[in-house]
């Protein structure tokens, strides 16, 4: 599944071409993706100027005066800016046709993405209970430490709880825990304030670096211009089970934690 850096890369890629443009038409080739596409997408969005393109967690929001289109890439989705007249391919589920002659086209073979609507002045239910953004001033080690008190869940599962912090998915949780020297199976409530301070810093560093490199190339992800990300080559633990640690040489281990495959170095992480 595309993670926060991939979604941020997508946002930055499409924003210059979408912001300030009018959505002239909406072409829906399906009535539903993960959820039914609301009627407001067809009735309220056409004719509206996109004021800003924003990201909240792994959701993209196209803000207009009439409301906001809420987009999620799902597990295999991608957005492309194409000439509006270009014929649709298989799994091209919707187009937002702009007054520039371009279309923002969504392709999603697995149909786990979404296209929803947020009314003006409201927060969509999917966004209401989310934790802070990891790159915001509201997120730091003190927040993690306070939130983790009394928690027996593995610290990796704790990090991936969207109520704790948004957008820290499987890849970047594994990489940040490695960089902070924290074992992913350690109980969240047993991690000290000082170690959480280091972990928060590593989460920010890893995410910023991944964003600067275009995100992590996964099987289904390409940046909006069709170029892959480059961070994958630099992963220290994720996907490297049985390979030697790049720091100490110990073999990387893996195990399912919280229903997600988890990777760590027994020599570097305690």
C-alpha positions in Angstrom: 0.0 0.0 0.0 1.4 3.5 -0.8 2.5 5.1 2.4 2.7 8.7 3.5 5.7 9.7 1.3 4.1 8.2 -1.8 0.9 10.1 -1.1 2.9 13.3 -0.4 4.8 12.8 -3.6 1.5 12.4 -5.5 0.1 15.6 -3.9 3.2 17.6 -4.8 3.1 16.1 -8.3 -0.5 17.0 -9.1 -0.9 20.3 -7.1 0.7 22.6 -9.7 -1.6 21.3 -12.4 -4.8 21.1 -10.4 -4.8 24.1 -8.0 -6.6 27.1 -9.6 -8.2 24.9 -12.2 -11.9 24.4 -12.7 -13.3 20.8 -12.7 -15.4 20.9 -15.8 -16.6 17.4 -15.8 -16.5 14.2 -13.7 -16.4 11.0 -15.5 -17.3 8.0 -13.4 -16.8 4.6 -15.0 -18.0 2.8 -11.8 -20.6 3.7 -9.1 -18.4 2.5 -6.3 -14.8 1.8 -5.4 -14.1 0.7 -1.8 -17.3 2.6 -0.9 -20.1 4.0 -3.1 -19.1 7.3 -4.8 -21.5 9.9 -3.4 -23.9 11.9 -5.6 -22.2 15.1 -4.6 -19.1 14.2 -6.7 -21.3 14.4 -9.8 -23.5 17.3 -8.7 -21.4 19.6 -6.5 -17.9 19.2 -7.9 -18.3 20.1 -11.6 -17.9 23.8 -12.2 -15.9 24.3 -9.0 -12.4 25.8 -8.9 -9.8 23.7 -6.9 -8.4 26.1 -4.3 -5.8 23.8 -2.8 -4.7 20.2 -2.9 -4.0 19.0 0.7 -3.0 15.8 2.4 -4.4 14.4 5.7 -2.8 11.1 6.6 -2.9 9.0 3.4 -5.9 10.9 2.0 -5.8 13.7 -0.6 -8.3 16.5 -0.5 -9.2 18.8 -3.4 -10.7 21.8 -1.6 -13.3 23.9 -3.4 -15.9 26.4 -2.1 -18.6 23.8 -2.5 -16.8 21.2 -0.5 -13.8 18.8 -0.8 -13.2 15.7 -2.9 -11.6 13.1 -0.6 -9.3 10.7 -2.5 -7.4 7.6 -1.3 -5.1 5.5 -3.4 -6.0 2.2 -1.7 -3.5 -0.6 -2.1 -2.8 -0.3 -5.8 -4.2 3.0 -7.0 -2.4 5.8 -8.8 -3.3 9.2 -10.1 -2.1 10.5 -13.5 -2.5 13.9 -15.3 -3.3 13.1 -18.9 -4.8 14.7 -21.9 -8.6 14.5 -21.3 -9.2 12.8 -24.7 -6.8 9.9 -24.1 -8.8 6.6 -24.2 -9.3 4.9 -20.8 -7.4 1.8 -20.0 -8.5 -1.2 -17.9 -9.1 -0.2 -14.3 -9.3 3.6 -15.1 -12.2 4.2 -12.8 -12.7 8.0 -12.9 -11.5 11.2 -14.5 -11.7 14.7 -13.1 -11.6 16.8 -16.3 -10.0 20.2 -15.8 -10.4 23.4 -17.8 -6.8 23.1 -18.9 -7.7 20.1 -21.2 -6.1 17.7 -18.7 -7.8 15.0 -16.7 -6.8 13.7 -13.3 -7.3 10.0 -13.9 -7.5 7.3 -11.2 -6.4 3.7 -12.0 -6.9 1.0 -9.3 -6.8 -2.7 -10.2 -7.9 -3.8 -6.7 -10.5 -1.1 -6.2 -9.6 -0.4 -2.6 -9.2 3.3 -3.3 -12.0 5.8 -2.7 -13.6 9.0 -4.0 -15.7 10.6 -1.3 -17.1 14.1 -0.5 -16.6 16.4 2.5 -19.1 19.2 3.0 -17.8 22.7 3.7 -17.0 23.3 7.4 -17.2 19.6 8.2 -14.6 16.9 8.8 -15.3 13.6 7.1 -15.8 10.7 9.6 -12.7 9.0 8.2 -10.6 11.9 9.3 -12.2 12.8 12.7 -10.2 10.6 15.0 -6.8 10.7 13.4 -3.7 11.5 15.4 -1.2 14.3 14.6 0.8 14.5 11.3 4.3 13.1 11.9 5.9 16.2 10.3 3.8 18.6 12.3 4.7 20.6 15.5 2.1 18.6 17.4 4.1 15.4 17.0 7.1 14.7 19.3 8.6 12.3 21.7 6.5 13.7 24.6 3.3 13.0 22.7 4.4 9.4 22.0 5.5 8.8 25.6 2.2 10.2 27.1 0.1 8.3 24.6 1.9 5.0 25.3 1.6 4.9 29.1 0.0 1.6 30.2 0.1 0.2 26.7 1.2 -3.4 26.4 0.9 -3.6 22.6 4.1 -3.9 20.6 5.6 -0.5 19.9 5.5 -1.1 16.1 1.7 -1.7 16.3 1.4 1.4 18.5 3.1 3.5 15.9 0.9 2.2 13.1 -2.3 3.1 15.1 -3.7 6.1 13.2 -4.9 7.5 16.5 -1.3 7.7 17.7 0.2 9.3 14.6 -1.0 9.2 11.0 0.8 7.9 8.0 3.6 5.8 9.7 3.0 2.6 7.8 4.7 -0.7 7.8 7.9 0.3 5.9 8.6 3.5 7.6 7.7 2.2 11.1 10.3 -0.6 10.6 12.9 1.8 9.3 12.4 4.4 12.1 12.5 1.8 14.8 15.8 0.4 13.4 17.3 3.9 13.3 16.2 4.6 16.9 17.5 1.2 18.1 14.2 0.0 19.4 13.0 -3.6 19.1 9.6 -3.6 17.3 8.1 -6.1 19.7 9.0 -4.1 22.8 5.8 -3.1 24.8 5.0 0.5 23.9 4.5 1.3 27.6 8.0 0.2 28.4 9.8 2.6 26.1 11.3 5.6 27.9 10.6 9.2 27.2 14.2 9.7 26.0 13.9 6.8 23.5 10.6 8.1 22.3 12.2 11.5 21.7 14.8 9.8 19.5 12.1 7.7 17.8 10.0 10.8 16.9 13.1 12.4 15.4 13.9 9.3 13.4 10.3 9.1 12.1 10.5 12.7 10.9 14.0 12.1 9.4 13.0 8.9 7.5 9.8 10.3 6.2 11.4 13.6 5.0 14.2 11.7 3.3 11.8 9.3 1.6 9.7 12.3 0.4 12.8 13.9 -1.0 13.6 10.8 -2.9 10.1 10.3 -4.3 8.9 7.7 -1.8 9.4 3.9 -1.8 9.0 2.0 -5.1 6.5 -0.7 -4.5 5.1 -3.1 -7.1 2.1 -0.9 -7.9 3.4 2.6 -7.2 4.7 5.2 -9.6 4.9 8.9 -9.1 2.4 11.0 -11.0 4.9 11.7 -13.8 5.5 8.0 -14.3 8.9 8.0 -12.5 9.5 5.5 -9.7 10.7 6.5 -6.3 14.3 5.7 -5.3 14.2 5.2 -1.5 13.7 1.4 -1.8 17.4 0.8 -2.5 18.3 2.4 0.9 16.1 0.4 3.2 18.0 -1.0 6.2 15.6 -3.7 7.5 12.3 -3.8 5.6 12.1 -6.7 3.2 15.7 -7.8 4.0 15.0 -10.9 6.2 18.1 -13.2 6.2 20.4 -10.6 4.8 23.2 -9.1 6.9 22.5 -5.8 8.7 24.2 -2.9 7.0 25.5 -1.6 10.3 26.5 -4.7 12.4 26.3 -7.7 10.0 23.8 -9.6 12.1 21.1 -11.3 10.0 17.9 -9.4 9.7 14.9 -11.2 11.3 11.3 -11.1 10.4 8.0 -12.1 12.1 4.4 -11.1 11.9 3.5 -8.5 14.5 0.0 -7.1 14.6 -0.9 -8.9 11.4 2.0 -7.2 9.5 5.3 -8.6 8.5 8.0 -6.9 10.7 11.7 -6.7 10.2 14.5 -5.9 12.7 18.1 -6.4 13.5 18.7 -8.4 16.7 22.1 -6.8 17.1 21.0 -3.1 16.8 17.6 -3.1 18.3 16.7 -3.7 21.9 
